[in-house]
Amino acid sequence: MTDLVRRIGPTARVRVVESSPDDHEREDLVVAEEPLEIRIAWPGAEPQRAWVTMRTPGNDFELAAGWAFHEGIVGAESLTEVAYCTDEDLTPEQEFNVVTLRSARPVDLGHRHDAMSAGSSACGVCGKDSIEAALTTVRGARWDGPPPSPDVVRRLPAGLREEQSVFARTGGVHAAGLFTADGERHVVREDVGRHNAVDKVTGARLLAGDPVADAYLVVSGRAGFELVQKAVAAGVGSLVAVGAPSSLAVHLAREAGLGLFGFTRDERTVRYS
């Protein structure tokens, strides 16, 4: 029986020396960062490693399912099981750092995933060769509701912050959330990797049997190409970022018909597409 006491949480305590008028040593809380290996299995095939990312432990099944969905590897109709790996050769420290997804249908990991070994918490595109390739990853119905409302868009980051409990304690994580056209919050997830947070949001909806697309996907940082790619794959209406977009993010959003907003605050937002 696996000892759940060994399971790593989203934060860790460390000793620090604070330099101030009165230098002193104290305990501090930092965000946890650990590797997560994602494996894919299907009938007649043993689990194969598809990706390794550095993530904040927690919602690991959602992260794995969301990543595989965004990459076009498995869909809601083919994902049959998500579980931690129980290989006997795993050390206790690794037990909760390997997740296996099982697909009802054969999976073609392709050359991009055959050679894939590791990723950092700062990357997420995983070898996309072009905007054209990114546009082929749409996995389900696109959200087709009313045009985005600037009044709603401007208040979305505040709704996201209300659920950023790990950030409030550590200041060290990104967040992503899915919202309705009226600004109602569906789900918010946090992670040291901005792309992981988005994967967790989609994975949460996927595993709950809910639509992965809605009016707004909101992110706490900048809007890079990889986040736009995931938003397009999920079929959301608009991506709303607190920070700036990149040129390639703007290009992809325009090609895909995705609304893209940056520099979003209570009093201001900038629309790029």
C-alpha positions in Angstrom: 0.0 0.0 0.0 1.4 3.4 -1.0 2.1 5.7 2.0 0.3 8.9 1.3 2.3 10.7 3.9 5.1 10.9 1.2 2.8 12.9 -1.1 4.2 16.3 -1.9 2.0 19.4 -1.4 1.9 22.6 -3.3 4.2 24.5 -0.9 7.4 23.8 1.1 8.9 25.4 4.2 12.5 26.6 4.1 14.8 28.5 6.4 15.9 31.9 5.1 18.0 34.9 6.3 16.1 38.1 5.9 18.3 41.2 5.5 16.7 44.2 7.2 17.6 46.8 9.9 17.6 43.7 12.1 18.9 40.7 10.2 17.3 37.6 11.3 16.7 34.0 10.3 13.2 32.8 9.9 11.0 30.2 8.2 9.5 31.0 4.8 6.9 29.3 2.6 7.9 28.7 -1.1 6.0 27.1 -3.9 6.9 23.4 -4.5 8.4 22.4 -7.9 8.7 18.8 -8.8 8.9 16.9 -12.1 5.9 15.1 -13.5 6.3 12.4 -16.1 3.3 11.8 -18.3 2.9 8.3 -19.9 0.4 7.2 -22.5 -0.9 3.6 -22.9 -3.5 2.1 -25.2 -4.8 -1.4 -26.0 -1.9 -3.7 -26.9 0.8 -1.1 -25.9 2.7 -0.6 -22.7 2.8 2.9 -21.2 5.2 5.2 -23.1 6.7 8.4 -21.8 5.2 11.4 -23.7 6.4 14.4 -21.7 8.1 15.5 -18.5 7.4 18.9 -17.1 8.3 20.8 -13.9 5.1 21.5 -12.0 3.6 22.4 -8.7 2.3 19.1 -7.2 -1.5 19.0 -7.0 -4.2 18.3 -9.6 -1.7 16.1 -11.4 -4.4 14.0 -13.2 -5.9 17.3 -14.5 -2.5 18.4 -15.7 -1.8 15.2 -17.6 -5.3 15.0 -19.2 -5.3 18.7 -20.1 -1.8 18.5 -21.6 -2.7 15.4 -23.7 -5.9 17.1 -24.9 -4.2 20.3 -25.9 -1.6 18.3 -27.8 -4.2 16.4 -29.7 -3.1 13.1 -28.3 -6.3 12.0 -26.5 -9.8 13.4 -26.5 -12.7 13.3 -24.1 -14.1 10.3 -25.9 -11.0 8.2 -25.8 -9.5 8.8 -22.4 -10.5 5.9 -20.2 -8.2 6.1 -17.1 -5.8 8.4 -15.4 -3.7 7.0 -12.5 -0.4 7.3 -10.8 2.2 4.8 -11.9 2.8 1.8 -9.7 6.0 0.4 -11.2 8.0 -1.4 -8.6 11.2 0.3 -9.6 10.0 3.7 -8.7 11.4 5.2 -5.5 9.0 6.5 -2.8 9.9 10.0 -3.9 8.9 9.2 -7.5 5.6 7.5 -6.7 3.5 10.7 -7.2 5.6 12.1 -10.0 4.5 9.7 -12.8 1.0 9.7 -14.2 -0.3 7.3 -16.8 -3.2 8.1 -19.2 -5.0 5.2 -20.9 -6.6 5.7 -24.3 -9.3 3.5 -25.7 -7.8 3.9 -29.1 -4.2 3.6 -30.5 -2.2 6.8 -30.1 0.3 8.1 -32.6 2.8 10.0 -30.4 4.6 11.0 -33.6 8.2 12.1 -34.0 7.7 15.1 -31.7 7.0 12.9 -28.8 9.3 9.9 -29.6 12.3 12.0 -28.7 10.7 14.1 -26.0 12.6 13.8 -22.7 12.0 16.8 -20.5 10.6 20.3 -20.3 10.9 23.2 -17.9 8.2 25.1 -16.2 8.8 27.9 -18.7 8.0 26.1 -21.9 4.9 24.4 -23.2 4.6 24.3 -26.9 6.5 21.0 -27.1 7.8 21.3 -30.7 5.1 23.0 -32.6 6.6 23.7 -36.0 4.3 26.4 -37.2 1.0 28.3 -36.7 -0.5 26.0 -39.3 0.3 23.0 -37.1 -1.1 24.7 -34.0 -4.4 25.3 -35.8 -4.9 21.6 -36.3 -5.0 20.9 -32.6 -8.6 22.0 -32.0 -10.2 19.0 -30.3 -13.9 19.9 -29.9 -16.7 22.4 -30.4 -15.6 26.1 -30.4 -17.4 28.5 -28.1 -19.7 30.6 -30.2 -21.5 32.9 -27.8 -21.9 36.7 -27.9 -18.9 39.0 -28.6 -16.6 39.7 -25.6 -17.7 42.5 -23.3 -14.9 44.9 -22.3 -16.7 45.6 -19.0 -16.6 41.8 -18.2 -13.1 41.4 -19.5 -11.7 44.1 -17.2 -13.1 42.5 -14.0 -11.9 38.9 -14.8 -8.4 39.2 -13.3 -10.0 40.2 -9.9 -12.1 37.1 -10.1 -9.0 35.0 -10.8 -7.1 36.5 -7.9 -9.9 35.5 -5.5 -8.9 31.9 -6.0 -5.1 32.3 -6.0 -4.5 30.9 -2.6 -1.0 29.5 -3.3 0.1 32.8 -4.8 -1.2 34.6 -1.7 1.0 32.4 0.5 4.1 32.2 -1.7 4.0 34.8 -4.5 5.5 32.2 -6.7 2.9 30.7 -9.0 0.8 31.5 -12.1 -2.9 31.0 -12.4 -5.4 30.3 -15.1 -9.2 30.2 -15.0 -12.2 29.5 -17.2 -15.1 32.0 -17.1 -18.5 32.4 -18.7 -19.6 35.3 -20.8 -21.1 36.9 -17.7 -17.9 36.6 -15.8 -18.9 33.6 -13.7 -16.0 31.5 -12.6 -15.9 27.8 -13.6 -12.5 26.7 -12.4 -9.2 28.2 -11.4 -5.9 26.4 -11.1 -2.4 27.5 -10.0 1.1 26.2 -11.0 4.7 27.3 -11.2 4.3 26.9 -15.0 1.8 29.1 -16.7 1.2 26.5 -19.3 0.6 23.9 -16.6 -2.0 26.0 -15.0 -3.9 26.1 -18.3 -3.5 22.4 -18.7 -5.0 21.9 -15.2 -8.0 24.0 -16.1 -8.8 22.1 -19.2 -8.1 18.8 -17.5 -10.4 19.7 -14.6 -13.3 20.2 -17.0 -12.4 17.2 -19.1 -12.3 14.8 -16.1 -15.5 16.2 -14.8 -17.3 15.6 -18.1 -17.9 19.3 -18.6 -17.2 21.3 -21.8 -13.7 22.5 -22.0 -14.6 25.6 -24.0 -16.3 28.7 -22.7 -16.2 32.5 -23.2 -12.9 33.4 -21.4 -9.7 31.7 -20.5 -7.9 34.1 -18.1 -4.2 33.9 -17.2 -2.2 35.8 -14.5 0.8 36.6 -16.6 1.7 37.3 -20.2 0.1 35.7 -23.3 2.7 33.8 -25.1 2.2 31.6 -28.2 1.9 28.4 -26.2 -1.0 29.8 -24.2 -2.8 30.9 -27.3 -2.2 27.5 -28.8 -3.8 25.8 -25.8 -6.7 28.3 -25.8 -7.3 27.5 -29.5 -7.1 23.8 -28.9 -9.7 24.0 -26.1 -12.0 26.1 -28.3 -12.4 29.0 -25.9 -13.8 32.3 -27.1 -11.1 34.7 -25.8 -7.8 34.6 -23.9 -7.5 37.4 -21.3 -4.0 38.1 -19.9 -2.8 40.4 -17.2 0.4 40.9 -19.1 1.5 41.5 -22.6 1.1 39.2 -25.6 3.9 38.3 -28.0 3.9 38.9 -31.7 3.4 35.2 -32.6 0.6 35.0 -30.0 -1.2 37.8 -31.7 -0.6 36.2 -35.2 -2.0 32.9 -34.1 -5.0 34.4 -32.3 -5.9 36.4 -35.4 -5.5 33.3 -37.7 -7.6 31.2 -35.3 -10.4 33.8 -34.6 -9.5 33.9 -30.9 -10.2 37.0 -29.0 -6.9 38.2 -27.3 -6.7 40.7 -24.5 -3.6 42.0 -22.7 -2.7 44.4 -19.9 -6.0 43.7 -18.3 -6.9 45.6 -15.1 -10.1 46.8 -13.5 -9.8 50.1 -15.4 -8.1 49.0 -18.6 -7.7 46.2 -21.2 -6.1 46.1 -24.7 -7.7 44.0 -27.4 -5.3 42.5 -30.0 -7.6 40.3 -32.0 
